[in-house]
Amino acid sequence: MTEIRFAGKRCAELRRGMRMRREELAYRINRSNWSVIEYELERKQPPLAVAATIADVMGVPLDELLVRDRAATATEAIA
């Protein structure tokens, strides 16, 4: 099974590359500064609509901010 999650570290890299402060990103996506911190540290996953807004603000396709992880299923874990 494949799990898709928000790539917070990639988001932080892009934001820093744009010389954008967390506060500015938070303002532009209508979220708190703390939420942006949580997303970038990958402690919390943003809703898909928020992830899409972050991608728009950064000028990148949404899939550039997503990571696909292959999660082991119960059957695979036993094998």
N, C-alpha and C positions, 0 to 999 in steps of 0.2 A: 504494500500500500504506500502511496506517495502522499506526503503531507506538504502543503504549501504554506509558508509563513513569511511575514514581513522581514526584510533584511535591514534591521535597524543600524547595524554597523555601516552598511553601504550608504544608508540615508545620511548618517553623520559625516561620512567622507565627502559625499556630494555637497552637503550643506557647508562644510568647512571650505571646500574648493570654491564655492560661490562667495565666500567671505560673508556668510549670513549667520547671524547670531540665532541661538535657539529661540529667543524671545520673538524675533522677527518671524521665524517659521511658525511658531505657535500662533501669533497674531494672524498670519496669512491663511492658516488652516482652521482658525476659530477654535483653538484648543488651548489649554493651559500650558505654561512652560513645563510644568511637572509631567504632563502627558507626553510631551516631546521627549523629555529625558527618559521616561519609561519605554517609549517606542525605540529610541536609539540604543538603549542598553538591553533591549530585547526582553524586558521584564513583562511587557504587556504588548498585545497585538492590537493595532488600530483596526477599526471597522474597515471593510473594503472601500467604502465611499471615501473615508479619510485617507487611506493609502493612495487612492486615485487622485485625490486633491494634492497630496504631497508630491506625487509624480508630476502633476501639472505645474505646480509651483517651481519645481526643480527643472522642468523642461525635459523630462526623460519619459520613456514609455513605462507603464506600470510594471511590466515584467522585469524591468531592471531593479526594482525594489522588492522583488519576491524571490524566495529561495525554495527549491523543491528538495525535500528530505525524504529519503526512502526509509520509512519506519518499518521495523520488523513486525510481522503479524505473529500471533500466538503460535501458529503452526510452524513458522520459520524459526522461532526462538527455540522450539523443542528439538528441531532437526540438527 
